[in-house]
Amino acid sequence: MTRLNGQRMDANVVVLGTDNVGKSALTVRFLTRRFIGEYGDIESLYTHNVVVDGREQTLNIWDAPYSQDQSFVSLMCEKRVQWADGFVLVYSICDRASFNAVSRLIQTIKTTKDFLGLEKMPIVIVGNKRDLHHRRTVLSEEGRLLALSADCQFYEVSAAENYHSVLMVFHGLVDRIRESRVSAKKLAGIKGIVKSMSAVFARRRTDSL
């Protein structure tokens, strides 16, 4: 159960990225503080309790595999968007194709969200493997520009070397999810007021006839 006005909030987060970008390493680094470099192409679901800004959070994290099969992508994206409160999209700064894939994922998520009639979906873009800057093929500015154009947060990290920067990725997403829920609640309240006022004016017009 989610309590926005209290201390507790539960959130579902999907972590996506192409093979070998370190998305599973990033996720496990956040969960355990440990870095494990090698993972198979597996799908994992984790539950993790954290405290962000003095509030206790329970994060359900879906470390999802990547597929280039478009029919599969569309089907799975719909399931993920329906389940998720936010996304972490990971690319490697050493892999231009993985960066391009993140750009496509953003469009797929937003198109699916609009199709399902859902509210704004917070997304964090993460450029991983910052420690391999000598092999960089994607500039930091490119990641920032993509995030700016898509209204996403952006981080460049090294899951291998720095736990704190990985922590900030997930904390940043939690903040965006909370803000999104507060905004949605306010919007629903405003819509309710407008609807009530419209009903009052409609009755007055009927009474005056």
Helices and strands as residue ranges (DSSP letters): E 8-16, H 23-32, E 44-52, E 55-63, H 70-83, E 86-92, H 96-116, E 123-128, G 130-135, H 140-150, E 153-156, H 163-208
